[in-house]
Amino acid sequence: MSHRTTEAPAGSAPDAARGLSVEQLVVTYPAGPGTAGARSDRTSTSPRTAAPRATPARTTTAVDRVSLEVAPGEVVALLGPSGCGKSSLLRAVAGLEPVAGGRVLWDGDDVAGVPVHQRGFGLMFQDGQLFAHRDVAGNVEYGLRMQRVPRARRQQRVAELLEVVGLPGSGKRSVATMSGGERQRVALARALAPQPALLLLDEPLSALDRALRERLAADLRAALVATGTTALFVTHDHDEAFTVADRVAVMSQGRLLQVDAPARLWAEPADREVAAFLGYQAFVPGDDGSWTAVGPDGLVLADAASARFTGTVVSTAFRRGGAEVVVDADLGEGLLRCTVRGGADAAAGATGLTPGDRVGVDLALGITARLRVTSEAGR
Ligand SMILES: Nc1ncnc2c1ncn2[C@@H]1O[C@H](COP(=O)(O)OP(=O)(O)OP(=O)(O)O)[C@@H](O)[C@H]1O
């Protein structure tokens, strides 16, 4: 796991503290109806509670001692299942949620006392929250108007940003007539216009359909890189995180499990929880106590007589340009339902298999990962 250290060692480059540093951050909520499934603890005080409470209160710990750095110009994705605390962490960085413990630093300075609008951070949400009565240019230049940027400069900046987000020349369009994807492009241009020190994006693409999301994720990455924007991006979609971010921080139940570049995260998930969340479908135990994590395309049909494993066919389908066979097989930890790609010559529907058939299953090299953790703790 390549967590960056949050404290600059003595004598290190002056740049070491630049960008965002989140240190041991804790965010809690009073537990109440609707927090089922969250981690609840009985505590009588929190570090920022001035007066001790007379009776112990139940609290939900949404973010649990998370440390994370985002370097200038870097895009980091916070990735995790619903309710793991991603938005709470983002909102605490923005100043929209009180911090119950730990610190948020920008360029080395604690931002605790700095109000939301003075942090210099930009925000973009799932619903771009555009001004319906303004045209595209009116929306994009909004932050610049607030900063009293002269008109000519505003117009120039709006034109530049509409180019960056793939809507050149559309300044006069009414946002009311735009598609969801176009609206999010406008929202992105608006968020980028004032050149925020840090852009915080909370599931900005999740309201869009899958194909559009994939296209926009690539465009979002391009826009952030083109503008050199430092960004923290929340998503529950690993493909989206991998497309948009330089590094991906995987969260579960308020904790940070692993922070790594996408390729490294995929090749070396720190443990089974991370691997399972990334989409690895099975874990094959090795002789030395480690596991091989099997990716979504990590199993292939093979000759039952010579294959490493055997299984029973449950169903077959034609998906993603080839035959896909659902098989019940024991890969070393008991019977497991897994998806197996047809072999090289198993064209669509040509596997000739029917439910109940016995088949051989082998690992497909290159789409498996060796889990580094070799103890029970890695499970
Ligand atoms: N205002 C609130 N009051 C009480 N509990 C809250 C509040 N906001 C969030 N929580 C709880 O804190 C935990 C983390 O929520 P959070 O919204 O940060 O997760 P998330 O990973 O962003 O989820 P999602 O992807 O569904 O938005 C959840 O258990 C949630 O129920």
The ligand as an SDF file (V2000), in Angstrom:
LIG
                    3D

 31 33  0  0  0  0  0  0  0  0999 V2000
  -26.5120   13.5980    8.0300 N   0  0  0  0  0  0  0  0  0  0  0  0
  -26.3220   12.3740    8.4870 C   0  0  0  0  0  0  0  0  0  0  0  0
  -26.8460   11.9920    9.6720 N   0  0  0  0  0  0  0  0  0  0  0  0
  -26.6360   10.7570   10.1660 C   0  0  0  0  0  0  0  0  0  0  0  0
  -25.9160    9.8040    9.5340 N   0  0  0  0  0  0  0  0  0  0  0  0
  -25.3790   10.1160    8.3500 C   0  0  0  0  0  0  0  0  0  0  0  0
  -25.5550   11.4030    7.7520 C   0  0  0  0  0  0  0  0  0  0  0  0
  -24.8950   11.4300    6.5740 N   0  0  0  0  0  0  0  0  0  0  0  0
  -24.3410   10.2060    6.4300 C   0  0  0  0  0  0  0  0  0  0  0  0
  -24.6270    9.4180    7.4850 N   0  0  0  0  0  0  0  0  0  0  0  0
  -24.1780    8.0320    7.6870 C   0  0  0  0  0  0  0  0  0  0  0  0
  -22.7740    8.0050    7.6120 O   0  0  0  0  0  0  0  0  0  0  0  0
  -22.3340    6.8870    6.8610 C   0  0  0  0  0  0  0  0  0  0  0  0
  -21.4960    7.3500    5.6830 C   0  0  0  0  0  0  0  0  0  0  0  0
  -22.3440    8.0530    4.7810 O   0  0  0  0  0  0  0  0  0  0  0  0
  -21.7630    8.7370    3.4680 P   0  0  0  0  0  0  0  0  0  0  0  0
  -22.9000    9.4290    2.7880 O   0  0  0  0  0  0  0  0  0  0  0  0
  -20.5720    9.5140    3.8000 O   0  0  0  0  0  0  0  0  0  0  0  0
  -21.3360    7.4430    2.6210 O   0  0  0  0  0  0  0  0  0  0  0  0
  -21.0610    7.3010    1.0800 P   0  0  0  0  0  0  0  0  0  0  0  0
  -19.9890    6.2980    0.9390 O   0  0  0  0  0  0  0  0  0  0  0  0
  -20.8250    8.6320    0.4810 O   0  0  0  0  0  0  0  0  0  0  0  0
  -22.4350    6.6930    0.5510 O   0  0  0  0  0  0  0  0  0  0  0  0
  -23.2280    6.9800   -0.8110 P   0  0  0  0  0  0  0  0  0  0  0  0
  -22.3320    6.4950   -1.9160 O   0  0  0  0  0  0  0  0  0  0  0  0
  -24.4630    6.1700   -0.6610 O   0  0  0  0  0  0  0  0  0  0  0  0
  -23.4760    8.4570   -0.8570 O   0  0  0  0  0  0  0  0  0  0  0  0
  -23.5720    6.1280    6.4580 C   0  0  0  0  0  0  0  0  0  0  0  0
  -23.7630    5.0760    7.3580 O   0  0  0  0  0  0  0  0  0  0  0  0
  -24.6830    7.1510    6.5740 C   0  0  0  0  0  0  0  0  0  0  0  0
  -25.8980    6.5260    6.9360 O   0  0  0  0  0  0  0  0  0  0  0  0
  1  2  1  0
  2  3  1  0
  2  7  2  0
  3  4  2  0
  4  5  1  0
  5  6  2  0
  6  7  1  0
  6 10  1  0
  7  8  1  0
  8  9  2  0
  9 10  1  0
 10 11  1  0
 11 12  1  0
 11 30  1  0
 12 13  1  0
 13 14  1  0
 13 28  1  0
 14 15  1  0
 15 16  1  0
 16 17  2  0
 16 18  1  0
 16 19  1  0
 19 20  1  0
 20 21  2  0
 20 22  1  0
 20 23  1  0
 23 24  1  0
 24 25  2  0
 24 26  1  0
 24 27  1  0
 28 29  1  0
 28 30  1  0
 30 31  1  0
M  END
$$$$
